[in-house]
Amino acid sequence: MRALLATSIGVTCATALTLPLAAPASAAPAQAPVAQAPVAAPVEPAGSTQSLPLRPLTDAAPRATGEPTGPMNPETARGLLRRDSHRFSLVGVVWDDADAELHGTVQVRTRATGTTTWSGWQSLETHNADHAADSGSPERESGTVRGSTAPLWVGDSDGVEVRVRSENAGPRSGSAGTAPLPAGLQVELVDPGDDPEQPRAEGTPAPGTPSAVTAVTPSAGTATPVTAAQPGALPETAGLTMAAAESSAVNADLAPLGASEITALSKAESEEQAVVGAGAKPFIGPRPGIVTRKGWGADESLRERDFAYTSTVKAAFVHHSATGNNYTCAQAPSVLRSIYRYHVKSSGWRDFGYNFAVDKCGKIYEGRAGGVSKAVLGAHTLGFNTNSMGIAVLGTYSSKNPPAAAVTAVAKLTAWKLGLFGRNPKGKITLVSGGSGKYKKGAKATLHVISGHRDGFATECPGIRLYKKLGTARTSSAKLQGR
């Protein structure tokens, strides 16, 4: 039986007051309070994370493909010998100092659950700073953030082995230029839990207990709570935890409270419903269907309860998740739940890092909570999280072409979302850097309205194969807007 987390809070929630689709570009979107009343906690899927410390490797340990021969230096070679574990589907490596970079290689191999079959060695992307909240932000300075590799989706597994080698790692005597490994290295094994439509295993406890609700007045441009003003003031909606009700309520003008999907609209319907930023021309693409956080099974008890916003959305940064391509489209919700748990529980972020995700079949998913039509502050592009949004295409596209359906989905999503804020997908925009590996803090960067992650940071993301498709996405997005 999978290990389960049981920390959600059970309540009912009333229908939310009407919320605007988008605020004027000069101000952050205002949020309406939601009324809730405590009830018995519903049964929801949950997941778990196993954290295992990495130890110095011995000379007797088997080598991964490509590892140097000769005696191992315990200061530059750490890992975990082949061992059993509780079930998991995603793996990553983290370390103590969020500012430290892992200069070297990280490789893992895993065993499929219930078998004796081990995979070959697979490499994890060792990037750290390029995906993160901006320096000086409350999220980045929370004290919980750790350094981390990209996570890797490995499928249902119950065994693991790990190798971490510093670049230029020499023999025990050391060598010039050897980069020390970061302190506190440990491997994170993430179980995404069951899909929302699947029943919980017999005997699994329901998460959480009821809790009171507090009234908070939102303020523009800050981490903005959406909580209840007067519990019971509006008709109750059963079956949602308090946090899930809050997450759903910020989309209440787009879909019913507790909906698993925001349905698609035509271009005419989208333009009629939208509130366009002041002075913006009404070039808005048709709203695509979007799977909500409830639809992919987000455990809302994991994230920070407040929502954080910026003033507008000037640009979209496209990423690849670097989690590999060995997932089916039916598994995409599990991949999302795993990344979400890795971002929050392992890396110490406040929520899922990206604003949206797209799977290989072109399905679009709500990412960070706060409302899909609003200017939600993410943690996707270091230095340029303010006034932008991040879209992660699930997979790794350094040597593999992204599916046409995924590129089309990026075009559809940007045509609608950028249109709400008056942006031309084929245009350029100037953003002020918050500090990154490519632009110093305060520098002005002129970027495409639809940019790749590498445009704002010195990184391979979103993979050269996906990056080369962004021109197609820009053209298609503009056409959908009627430009």
Solvent accessible surface area in square Angstrom, and as a share of the most:
residue,aa,sasa,rsa
1,M,165,0.74
2,R,47,0.17
3,A,45,0.35
4,L,56,0.28
5,L,42,0.21
6,A,45,0.35
7,T,72,0.42
8,S,5,0.03
9,I,48,0.25
10,G,0,0.00
11,V,0,0.00
12,T,4,0.02
13,C,0,0.00
14,A,2,0.01
15,T,83,0.48
16,A,13,0.10
17,L,94,0.47
18,T,123,0.72
19,L,6,0.03
20,P,51,0.32
21,L,7,0.04
22,A,0,0.00
23,A,9,0.07
24,P,58,0.37
25,A,34,0.27
26,S,103,0.67
27,A,45,0.35
28,A,12,0.09
29,P,6,0.04
30,A,72,0.56
31,Q,13,0.06
32,A,15,0.12
33,P,55,0.35
34,V,1,0.01
35,A,6,0.04
36,Q,1,0.01
37,A,14,0.11
38,P,64,0.41
39,V,49,0.28
40,A,88,0.69
41,A,26,0.20
42,P,31,0.19
43,V,92,0.53
44,E,41,0.18
45,P,31,0.20
46,A,7,0.05
47,G,3,0.03
48,S,14,0.09
49,T,40,0.23
50,Q,25,0.11
51,S,57,0.37
52,L,26,0.13
53,P,61,0.38
54,L,3,0.01
55,R,143,0.52
56,P,62,0.39
57,L,9,0.05
58,T,80,0.46
59,D,67,0.35
60,A,96,0.75
61,A,7,0.06
62,P,71,0.45
63,R,75,0.27
64,A,4,0.03
65,T,115,0.67
66,G,79,0.76
67,E,20,0.09
68,P,64,0.40
69,T,127,0.74
70,G,38,0.37
71,P,69,0.44
72,M,0,0.00
73,N,12,0.06
74,P,48,0.30
75,E,130,0.58
76,T,4,0.02
77,A,0,0.00
78,R,63,0.23
79,G,1,0.01
80,L,22,0.11
81,L,99,0.49
82,R,117,0.43
83,R,104,0.38
84,D,90,0.47
85,S,22,0.14
86,H,120,0.54
87,R,84,0.31
88,F,0,0.00
89,S,5,0.03
90,L,0,0.00
91,V,0,0.00
92,G,0,0.00
93,V,0,0.00
94,V,0,0.00
95,W,0,0.00
96,D,84,0.43
97,D,76,0.40
98,A,16,0.12
99,D,110,0.57
100,A,27,0.21
101,E,60,0.27
102,L,5,0.03
103,H,93,0.42
104,G,19,0.18
105,T,75,0.44
106,V,1,0.01
107,Q,26,0.12
108,V,0,0.00
109,R,42,0.15
110,T,7,0.04
111,R,42,0.15
112,A,45,0.35
113,T,41,0.24
114,G,73,0.70
115,T,60,0.35
116,T,128,0.74
117,T,90,0.52
118,W,48,0.17
119,S,43,0.27
120,G,55,0.52
121,W,47,0.16
122,Q,49,0.22
123,S,78,0.50
124,L,10,0.05
125,E,55,0.25
126,T,33,0.19
127,H,44,0.20
128,N,14,0.07
129,A,32,0.25
130,D,5,0.03
131,H,11,0.05
132,A,10,0.08
133,A,5,0.04
134,D,19,0.10
135,S,71,0.46
136,G,57,0.55
137,S,22,0.14
138,P,120,0.75
139,E,14,0.06
140,R,40,0.15
141,E,105,0.47
142,S,52,0.33
143,G,76,0.73
144,T,84,0.49
145,V,17,0.10
146,R,62,0.22
147,G,0,0.00
148,S,10,0.07
149,T,3,0.02
150,A,2,0.02
151,P,10,0.06
152,L,13,0.07
153,W,11,0.04
154,V,28,0.16
155,G,14,0.13
156,D,55,0.28
157,S,2,0.01
158,D,24,0.12
159,G,0,0.00
160,V,0,0.00
161,E,3,0.01
162,V,0,0.00
163,R,2,0.01
164,V,0,0.00
165,R,14,0.05
166,S,5,0.03
167,E,81,0.37
168,N,107,0.55
169,A,15,0.12
170,G,12,0.12
171,P,63,0.40
172,R,130,0.47
173,S,105,0.68
174,G,34,0.33
175,S,52,0.34
176,A,106,0.82
177,G,61,0.59
178,T,32,0.19
179,A,18,0.14
180,P,107,0.68
181,L,21,0.11
182,P,14,0.09
183,A,75,0.58
184,G,38,0.36
185,L,7,0.03
186,Q,36,0.16
187,V,0,0.00
188,E,2,0.01
189,L,0,0.00
190,V,0,0.00
191,D,0,0.00
192,P,10,0.06
193,G,5,0.04
194,D,38,0.20
195,D,24,0.13
196,P,49,0.31
197,E,139,0.62
198,Q,92,0.41
199,P,120,0.75
200,R,42,0.15
201,A,49,0.38
202,E,166,0.75
203,G,74,0.72
204,T,16,0.10
205,P,87,0.55
206,A,45,0.35
207,P,4,0.03
208,G,27,0.26
209,T,95,0.55
210,P,69,0.44
211,S,42,0.27
212,A,88,0.68
213,V,23,0.13
214,T,94,0.55
215,A,64,0.50
216,V,63,0.36
217,T,121,0.70
218,P,44,0.27
219,S,64,0.41
220,A,75,0.58
221,G,43,0.41
222,T,64,0.37
223,A,51,0.39
224,T,3,0.02
225,P,19,0.12
226,V,4,0.02
227,T,20,0.12
228,A,1,0.00
229,A,55,0.43
230,Q,123,0.55
231,P,69,0.43
232,G,45,0.43
233,A,63,0.49
234,L,55,0.28
235,P,100,0.63
236,E,105,0.47
237,T,43,0.25
238,A,80,0.62
239,G,42,0.41
240,L,6,0.03
241,T,3,0.02
242,M,7,0.03
243,A,5,0.04
244,A,14,0.11
245,A,0,0.00
246,E,1,0.00
247,S,5,0.03
248,S,20,0.13
249,A,0,0.00
250,V,0,0.00
251,N,7,0.04
252,A,28,0.22
253,D,31,0.16
254,L,16,0.08
255,A,14,0.11
256,P,106,0.67
257,L,28,0.14
258,G,17,0.16
259,A,23,0.18
260,S,57,0.37
261,E,87,0.39
262,I,0,0.00
263,T,89,0.52
264,A,65,0.50
265,L,39,0.19
266,S,55,0.35
267,K,66,0.28
268,A,74,0.57
269,E,86,0.39
270,S,3,0.02
271,E,57,0.25
272,E,152,0.68
273,Q,78,0.35
274,A,14,0.11
275,V,76,0.43
276,V,37,0.21
277,G,5,0.04
278,A,83,0.65
279,G,88,0.84
280,A,32,0.25
281,K,137,0.58
282,P,89,0.56
283,F,59,0.25
284,I,0,0.00
285,G,0,0.00
286,P,36,0.23
287,R,7,0.02
288,P,12,0.08
289,G,24,0.23
290,I,0,0.00
291,V,16,0.09
292,T,11,0.06
293,R,3,0.01
294,K,90,0.38
295,G,19,0.18
296,W,1,0.00
297,G,11,0.10
298,A,12,0.10
299,D,16,0.09
300,E,10,0.04
301,S,37,0.24
302,L,22,0.11
303,R,9,0.03
304,E,87,0.39
305,R,73,0.26
306,D,48,0.25
307,F,2,0.01
308,A,10,0.08
309,Y,5,0.02
310,T,13,0.08
311,S,47,0.30
312,T,6,0.04
313,V,2,0.01
314,K,56,0.24
315,A,0,0.00
316,A,0,0.00
317,F,0,0.00
318,V,0,0.00
319,H,0,0.00
320,H,2,0.01
321,S,7,0.04
322,A,7,0.06
323,T,1,0.01
324,G,13,0.12
325,N,34,0.17
326,N,114,0.58
327,Y,8,0.03
328,T,77,0.45
329,C,33,0.20
330,A,85,0.66
331,Q,67,0.30
332,A,0,0.00
333,P,25,0.16
334,S,14,0.09
335,V,0,0.00
336,L,1,0.00
337,R,13,0.05
338,S,0,0.00
339,I,3,0.01
340,Y,2,0.01
341,R,11,0.04
342,Y,2,0.01
343,H,11,0.05
344,V,18,0.10
345,K,98,0.41
346,S,0,0.00
347,S,1,0.00
348,G,11,0.11
349,W,22,0.08
350,R,21,0.08
351,D,3,0.02
352,F,1,0.00
353,G,0,0.00
354,Y,11,0.04
355,N,9,0.04
356,F,2,0.01
357,A,1,0.00
358,V,0,0.00
359,D,1,0.01
360,K,50,0.21
361,C,81,0.48
362,G,20,0.19
363,K,106,0.45
364,I,6,0.03
365,Y,3,0.01
366,E,5,0.02
367,G,1,0.01
368,R,6,0.02
369,A,3,0.02
370,G,0,0.00
371,G,3,0.03
372,V,4,0.03
373,S,0,0.00
374,K,1,0.01
375,A,1,0.01
376,V,8,0.05
377,L,40,0.20
378,G,2,0.02
379,A,1,0.00
380,H,1,0.00
381,T,0,0.00
382,L,22,0.11
383,G,3,0.03
384,F,3,0.01
385,N,1,0.01
386,T,71,0.41
387,N,29,0.15
388,S,2,0.01
389,M,2,0.01
390,G,0,0.00
391,I,0,0.00
392,A,0,0.00
393,V,0,0.00
394,L,1,0.00
395,G,0,0.00
396,T,34,0.20
397,Y,2,0.01
398,S,41,0.26
399,S,92,0.59
400,K,103,0.44
401,N,84,0.43
402,P,8,0.05
403,P,45,0.28
404,A,81,0.63
405,A,46,0.36
406,A,0,0.00
407,V,13,0.07
408,T,66,0.39
409,A,3,0.02
410,V,3,0.01
411,A,1,0.01
412,K,90,0.38
413,L,0,0.00
414,T,0,0.00
415,A,0,0.00
416,W,2,0.01
417,K,5,0.02
418,L,0,0.00
419,G,0,0.00
420,L,0,0.00
421,F,5,0.02
422,G,25,0.24
423,R,39,0.14
424,N,54,0.28
425,P,0,0.00
426,K,114,0.48
427,G,20,0.20
428,K,127,0.54
429,I,36,0.18
430,T,62,0.36
431,L,8,0.04
432,V,93,0.54
433,S,3,0.02
434,G,20,0.20
435,G,19,0.19
436,S,24,0.16
437,G,56,0.54
438,K,101,0.43
439,Y,55,0.21
440,K,160,0.68
441,K,153,0.65
442,G,47,0.46
443,A,24,0.19
444,K,156,0.66
445,A,1,0.01
446,T,88,0.51
447,L,11,0.06
448,H,61,0.27
449,V,4,0.03
450,I,0,0.00
451,S,0,0.00
452,G,0,0.00
453,H,0,0.00
454,R,57,0.21
455,D,21,0.11
456,G,0,0.00
457,F,22,0.09
458,A,72,0.56
459,T,31,0.18
460,E,119,0.53
461,C,3,0.02
462,P,0,0.00
463,G,0,0.00
464,I,66,0.33
465,R,89,0.33
466,L,2,0.01
467,Y,63,0.24
468,K,148,0.63
469,K,78,0.33
470,L,4,0.02
471,G,36,0.35
472,T,78,0.45
473,A,1,0.01
474,R,34,0.13
475,T,59,0.35
476,S,38,0.25
477,S,0,0.00
478,A,1,0.01
479,K,143,0.60
480,L,56,0.28
481,Q,0,0.00
482,G,46,0.45
483,R,94,0.34
